[in-house]
Amino acid sequence: MTMKKMNKKGFTLTEILIVLVVAGILLALILPNVLRAIERGNVTAHESNINTIQVGAFMCFTENRVWAPCDTLAELVAGNFIDAIPAHPFGGNYSLQADPNSNGFLACSAGEVGFPAGEQPDSPDCP
């Protein structure tokens, strides 16, 4: 009698479980850092958007010497002071609000949802 040789094709259940456990450990180590980096990127993008709007408003005022043509984002875009109204990375909206300290306008954001704890950007809130 001859004994037939069994061809081993595929993986055993133990091998698959070991791979899944190693992948889970790597995911648990990497995922929090990736999520924090995404949050920091969104905060930086938000602060940059506020700064862009503010600079555009001041450029408009410098060119016109009055705030009247510079009091909305649409007017800043129409006057080519900003390229487009930026998208809010946290789902809110940007606007210009009257600044009682300088008789000018300040860029602000409304509807800021999703800022990570302790990382609220330094931008004025819209009333």
C-alpha positions in Angstrom: 0.0 0.0 0.0 1.2 3.4 -0.9 0.4 6.4 1.2 -0.8 9.4 -0.7 0.9 12.7 -0.1 -1.5 15.5 0.8 -0.9 18.8 -0.9 -1.2 21.6 1.5 -3.1 24.4 -0.2 -4.2 27.6 1.6 -3.7 28.7 5.2 -4.7 27.2 8.4 -7.1 28.9 10.8 -4.3 29.6 13.2 -2.2 31.4 10.6 -5.2 33.5 9.6 -5.9 34.4 13.2 -2.3 35.4 13.8 -2.3 37.7 10.8 -5.6 39.3 11.9 -4.3 39.9 15.4 -1.1 41.5 14.1 -3.1 43.7 11.7 -5.4 44.7 14.6 -2.5 45.7 16.8 -0.9 47.7 14.0 -4.2 49.4 13.3 -4.7 50.2 17.0 -1.2 51.8 17.1 -1.5 53.8 13.9 -5.1 54.9 13.7 -5.1 57.5 16.6 -2.0 59.2 15.2 -3.6 59.4 11.7 -6.9 60.8 13.2 -5.0 63.4 15.2 -3.1 64.5 12.1 -6.3 64.9 10.1 -7.8 67.0 12.9 -4.7 69.2 13.1 -4.8 69.6 9.3 -8.5 70.7 9.5 -7.7 73.2 12.3 -4.8 74.6 10.2 -7.0 74.8 7.1 -9.6 76.7 9.1 -7.2 79.2 10.5 -5.7 79.7 7.0 -9.2 80.3 5.6 -9.9 82.9 8.3 -6.6 84.6 7.6 -7.2 84.6 3.8 -10.6 86.2 4.2 -9.3 88.8 6.7 -6.4 89.7 4.3 -8.8 90.0 1.4 -11.1 92.3 3.4 -8.1 94.5 4.3 -6.9 94.6 0.7 -10.4 95.6 -0.4 -10.5 98.4 2.2 -7.0 99.6 1.2 -8.0 99.8 -2.5 -11.4 101.5 -1.9 -10.7 103.4 1.4 -14.2 102.5 2.6 -15.6 99.3 4.0 -18.9 99.4 2.0 -17.7 97.3 -1.0 -15.9 94.9 1.3 -18.7 93.7 3.7 -19.6 90.3 2.2 -17.6 87.4 1.0 -19.3 87.5 -2.4 -18.0 91.1 -2.9 -14.5 90.0 -2.0 -14.7 87.2 -4.6 -16.2 89.6 -7.2 -13.4 92.2 -6.6 -10.8 89.4 -7.0 -9.5 89.9 -3.4 -10.0 86.2 -2.7 -10.3 83.4 -5.3 -13.4 81.8 -3.9 -15.3 81.5 -0.7 -13.4 78.8 1.2 -15.0 75.6 2.3 -15.2 75.2 6.1 -13.4 72.0 7.1 -15.8 71.5 10.0 -19.1 72.1 8.1 -19.7 75.7 9.1 -19.9 78.9 7.2 -17.6 81.9 7.0 -18.8 85.5 7.0 -17.6 89.0 7.7 -19.0 90.7 10.8 -18.7 94.3 11.8 -15.8 94.9 14.2 -16.8 97.5 16.9 -13.2 98.2 17.8 -12.0 99.4 14.3 -15.2 100.2 12.4 -14.1 97.5 10.0 -15.0 93.9 9.5 -13.6 90.7 10.9 -13.7 87.2 9.4 -15.6 84.8 11.5 -17.1 81.3 11.3 -20.4 79.9 12.4 -21.5 76.3 12.9 -18.1 75.0 14.0 -18.9 71.4 14.7 -16.3 68.8 15.1 -13.4 70.7 16.5 -11.2 68.3 18.6 -11.3 68.9 22.3 -8.9 71.7 23.3 -8.1 72.7 19.7 -10.7 75.4 19.1 -9.0 77.8 16.6 -8.6 81.4 17.5 -11.3 82.8 15.3 -14.2 85.0 16.3 -17.6 83.4 16.5 -20.3 84.9 14.4 -23.1 86.3 16.4 
